[in-house]
Amino acid sequence: MRGLVPGLVSPHPLGPALPAIYQEDDFTQRFVTALDEVVAPLFSTLDNLDAYLDPHLAPDDFVTWLGTWVGAALDETWDLDRRRAVVASAVDLYRLRGTAASLAAQVEIQTGGTVEIIENGGTAWSVDPGGELPGSAGPAMIVRVSVADPRSVDTARLEALIATAKPAHVAHRLEIVASGSGPRARKRTTGASAGHAAAAEPAPTPDETPVVEPEDGGPQDDGSDQD
């Protein structure tokens, strides 16, 4: 129950509802007036219950509790607007769970950046039978996130989000790059050599999920020959 709210008036005072004999008793009226101050927040909550269930209108301390209703994991370091957005979009995103659109939307909400999902599948047509199939045999994808400050992204939390939002059989690789630069311009691959990571794109191997971050200095060479 919420605490007392100074100055909040009860829309249903108890005094006038008492039998007539008590309405003329000064002590009784003063006594129930104190109770009115206690129940006023309850009436206010019930009269505005629909607002408490709306992530965009609910009190700040209620948003986290609403998140538990829809299974939304909220980071305490996020600002209030981002937490409201995660809770508000949770149900719609669950309907699309396992799709690239849902994964990209969830990552965008959590990072505030721009997300590109690169899949290794493909479609093609040919008039010649027995032609080479497009894409790669093993399902895999790259999740590339462009943000202003890549070091501000909690990669462990983001990896956990991707693991739960993607199809379980699809391997993935997470790339975090500085926005405004090309996907290869300012990145450092951890967990594998830069050349190996470049060769794996756009079909990452199932046992590799390296995370890339921007270098402190200038652009990083991707190992290709430049004229």
C-alpha positions as CSV (number, residue, x, y, z in Angstrom):
1,M,0.0,0.0,0.0
2,R,1.3,3.5,-0.8
3,G,2.0,5.8,2.1
4,L,0.1,8.9,3.1
5,V,-0.1,11.7,0.6
6,P,-0.2,15.1,2.4
7,G,-3.1,17.2,1.3
8,L,-4.8,14.4,-0.7
9,V,-8.6,14.6,-0.2
10,S,-10.7,11.4,-0.1
11,P,-13.4,11.4,-2.8
12,H,-15.5,9.4,-0.4
13,P,-15.3,10.8,3.2
14,L,-16.5,8.5,5.9
15,G,-18.2,11.1,8.1
16,P,-21.2,11.8,6.0
17,A,-21.7,8.0,5.5
18,L,-22.2,7.4,9.3
19,P,-25.6,7.3,11.0
20,A,-27.1,10.6,11.8
21,I,-26.3,10.3,15.5
22,Y,-22.6,10.1,14.8
23,Q,-22.7,12.9,12.2
24,E,-23.5,15.3,15.1
25,D,-20.7,14.0,17.3
26,D,-17.6,16.1,17.0
27,F,-15.1,13.5,18.3
28,T,-16.4,10.8,15.9
29,Q,-16.2,13.2,12.9
30,R,-12.6,14.2,13.8
31,F,-11.7,10.5,14.3
32,V,-13.0,9.4,10.8
33,T,-11.4,12.4,9.2
34,A,-8.0,10.9,10.2
35,L,-9.1,7.7,8.6
36,D,-10.0,9.6,5.4
37,E,-6.4,10.7,5.1
38,V,-5.3,7.0,5.3
39,V,-7.7,5.7,2.7
40,A,-7.4,8.6,0.3
41,P,-4.4,7.1,-1.5
42,L,-6.2,3.8,-1.9
43,F,-9.2,5.5,-3.6
44,S,-6.8,7.5,-5.8
45,T,-5.0,4.3,-6.9
46,L,-8.2,2.5,-7.7
47,D,-9.7,5.4,-9.6
48,N,-6.5,5.6,-11.7
49,L,-5.8,1.9,-11.9
50,D,-5.6,1.9,-15.7
51,A,-2.8,4.5,-15.5
52,Y,-0.8,2.2,-13.2
53,L,-1.0,-0.6,-15.8
54,D,0.2,1.7,-18.6
55,P,4.0,1.6,-18.8
56,H,4.0,5.2,-20.2
57,L,1.9,6.6,-17.3
58,A,2.8,4.3,-14.3
59,P,4.7,5.8,-11.4
60,D,8.5,5.4,-11.6
61,D,8.7,2.7,-9.0
62,F,5.9,0.8,-10.6
63,V,7.5,0.4,-14.0
64,T,10.0,-2.2,-12.8
65,W,7.2,-4.3,-11.2
66,L,5.2,-4.1,-14.5
67,G,8.3,-5.5,-16.2
68,T,8.1,-8.6,-14.2
69,W,4.6,-9.2,-15.5
70,V,5.9,-9.5,-19.1
71,G,9.3,-11.0,-18.4
72,A,11.2,-7.9,-19.3
73,A,14.7,-7.7,-17.8
74,L,15.4,-4.0,-16.9
75,D,18.8,-2.6,-16.3
76,E,19.0,-0.2,-13.3
77,T,21.4,1.9,-15.2
78,W,18.9,2.7,-17.9
79,D,17.0,6.0,-17.8
80,L,13.3,5.9,-17.1
81,D,12.2,6.5,-20.7
82,R,14.2,3.4,-21.9
83,R,12.7,1.2,-19.2
84,R,9.2,2.3,-20.1
85,A,9.9,1.5,-23.8
86,V,11.2,-2.0,-23.0
87,V,8.1,-2.8,-20.9
88,A,5.7,-1.3,-23.4
89,S,7.1,-3.2,-26.4
90,A,7.7,-6.6,-24.6
91,V,4.4,-8.2,-25.5
92,D,4.5,-7.2,-29.2
93,L,8.1,-8.4,-29.5
94,Y,7.3,-11.7,-28.0
95,R,4.8,-12.3,-30.8
96,L,7.7,-11.9,-33.3
97,R,10.2,-13.8,-31.2
98,G,12.8,-15.7,-33.2
99,T,12.6,-13.3,-36.2
100,A,15.3,-10.9,-37.3
101,A,12.9,-7.9,-36.9
102,S,12.2,-8.8,-33.2
103,L,15.9,-9.3,-32.4
104,A,16.9,-6.0,-34.1
105,A,14.1,-4.1,-32.2
106,Q,15.1,-5.5,-28.8
107,V,18.8,-4.7,-29.3
108,E,17.9,-1.2,-30.5
109,I,15.8,-0.6,-27.4
110,Q,18.5,-1.8,-25.1
111,T,21.5,-0.1,-26.7
112,G,19.8,3.0,-28.2
113,G,21.9,2.3,-31.4
114,T,21.3,1.2,-35.0
115,V,21.2,-2.5,-35.5
116,E,21.9,-4.5,-38.7
117,I,21.2,-8.2,-38.8
118,I,23.3,-10.0,-41.5
119,E,22.1,-13.6,-42.2
120,N,24.0,-16.1,-44.3
121,G,20.9,-17.6,-46.0
122,G,19.8,-16.7,-49.5
123,T,17.4,-17.3,-52.3
124,A,18.0,-17.4,-56.1
125,W,16.5,-18.8,-59.3
126,S,18.0,-20.3,-62.3
127,V,16.8,-22.0,-65.6
128,D,19.7,-24.5,-65.3
129,P,19.1,-27.5,-63.0
130,G,21.7,-28.4,-60.4
131,G,23.0,-24.9,-59.9
132,E,25.0,-23.8,-56.9
133,L,22.8,-23.0,-53.9
134,P,23.1,-19.4,-52.4
135,G,24.1,-18.7,-48.9
136,S,25.8,-21.2,-46.5
137,A,24.8,-24.6,-45.3
138,G,25.0,-23.8,-41.5
139,P,22.6,-21.1,-40.2
140,A,24.5,-18.2,-38.7
141,M,24.2,-14.4,-38.4
142,I,26.0,-11.3,-37.4
143,V,24.4,-8.7,-35.1
144,R,26.1,-5.4,-35.9
145,V,25.3,-2.5,-33.5
146,S,26.3,1.1,-34.2
147,V,26.4,3.4,-31.2
148,A,28.0,6.7,-30.4
149,D,30.2,5.1,-27.6
150,P,30.7,1.4,-28.0
151,R,32.4,1.2,-24.6
152,S,29.1,2.1,-22.9
153,V,27.4,-1.1,-24.1
154,D,27.2,-3.9,-21.6
155,T,28.3,-6.8,-23.9
156,A,27.5,-9.5,-21.4
157,R,23.9,-8.4,-21.0
158,L,23.6,-7.9,-24.8
159,E,24.9,-11.4,-25.5
160,A,22.4,-12.9,-23.0
161,L,19.6,-11.0,-24.8
162,I,20.6,-12.2,-28.2
163,A,20.9,-15.8,-27.0
164,T,17.3,-15.7,-25.7
165,A,15.8,-13.8,-28.6
166,K,17.4,-15.7,-31.6
167,P,16.5,-19.2,-32.7
168,A,18.5,-21.6,-30.5
169,H,20.1,-23.4,-33.5
170,V,21.4,-20.2,-35.2
171,A,25.0,-19.3,-34.3
172,H,25.7,-15.6,-34.0
173,R,28.5,-13.1,-33.7
174,L,28.2,-9.7,-32.1
175,E,29.9,-6.6,-33.5
176,I,29.8,-3.2,-31.8
177,V,31.1,-0.3,-33.9
178,A,31.1,3.5,-33.5
179,S,28.3,5.1,-35.4
180,G,29.3,7.3,-38.3
181,S,32.1,4.9,-39.4
182,G,32.0,2.1,-41.8
183,P,31.4,-1.4,-40.4
184,R,35.1,-2.2,-40.8
185,A,36.5,1.3,-40.2
186,R,37.2,1.4,-36.5
187,K,36.8,-2.0,-34.9
188,R,38.9,-4.5,-33.0
189,T,38.0,-8.2,-32.9
190,T,38.5,-10.0,-29.7
191,G,38.5,-13.8,-29.5
192,A,39.8,-14.2,-33.0
193,S,42.2,-12.5,-35.4
194,A,40.9,-9.6,-37.4
195,G,41.7,-11.4,-40.6
196,H,39.8,-14.5,-39.6
197,A,36.8,-12.4,-38.5
198,A,36.7,-10.6,-41.8
199,A,36.9,-13.9,-43.7
200,A,34.0,-15.3,-41.7
201,E,31.7,-12.4,-42.7
202,P,28.9,-12.7,-43.5
203,A,28.8,-16.3,-42.3
204,P,30.2,-16.6,-38.8
205,T,31.2,-20.1,-37.6
206,P,29.0,-21.6,-35.0
207,D,31.7,-21.8,-32.3
208,E,32.7,-18.1,-32.5
209,T,30.9,-15.1,-31.0
210,P,33.6,-12.4,-30.9
211,V,32.7,-8.9,-29.7
212,V,34.2,-5.9,-31.5
213,E,34.9,-2.5,-30.0
214,P,36.4,0.7,-31.4
215,E,40.1,1.4,-31.2
216,D,41.3,4.3,-29.0
217,G,43.3,5.6,-32.0
218,G,42.6,5.8,-35.7
219,P,41.0,3.4,-38.2
220,Q,42.0,-0.3,-38.0
221,D,43.4,-2.1,-41.0
222,D,41.2,-5.0,-42.0
223,G,44.1,-6.9,-43.6
224,S,43.1,-6.2,-47.2
225,D,45.6,-4.7,-49.7
226,Q,45.0,-1.1,-50.5
227,D,46.1,0.6,-53.8
